[in-house]
Amino acid sequence: DWMNEFTISVNSSTPAIIRSILLCVWIAGMFVMFVLALKSSLQLRSLKRSALPLQNTTICKLYKQCLFEMKITRNIPIYSTAFLKTPIIYMPIHLISDYHETDVRYILLHELQHYKHKDSLANYLMFLTAILYWFNPIVWYALKEMRNDREIACDTSVLKMLDECDYEKYG
């Protein structure tokens, strides 16, 4: 019987109440994550409603040039808003007023790379993963790394479009 000392009994199981509690905690966490995702979505929708089509003709020309340069045939609208500090395809008003052609061009190229890489679809999948696996720190770390990788991929794609002498300016 010396072997029994090294084995673990397979017959012992987790009590049903503990499984029920864990299931309730997991569902509650999913609900909280869903509410946070919904809040984020509503904020984005509010941002879309407050944004106006970009009126600056110089930036609009530059934008069309960037679309052509990236071989994007779809007409993606560009908007301006006062409620953003960083650009997406909604240009913050402070960037329009402090217009520097090369800076705005780099921003537009970077944001259009997100479109080309279908990063909005990846965002939805990442939100779904975060909702389902909210309790797992490894998943949170992986999602953070995925966001960083997407940014690096867009930066790399833009750098491939630029001359080597422009690398430092882009950085």
Secondary structure, 3 states (H helix, E strand, C coil): CHHHHHCCCCCCCCCHHHHHHHHHHHHHHHHHHHHHHHHHHHHHHHHHHHCEECCCHHHHHHHHHHHHHCCCCCCCCCEEECCCCCCCCEEEHHHHHCCCHHHHHHHHHHHHHHHHCCHHHHHHHHHHHHHHCCCCHHHHHHHHHHHHHHHHHHHHHHHHHCCHHHHHHHC
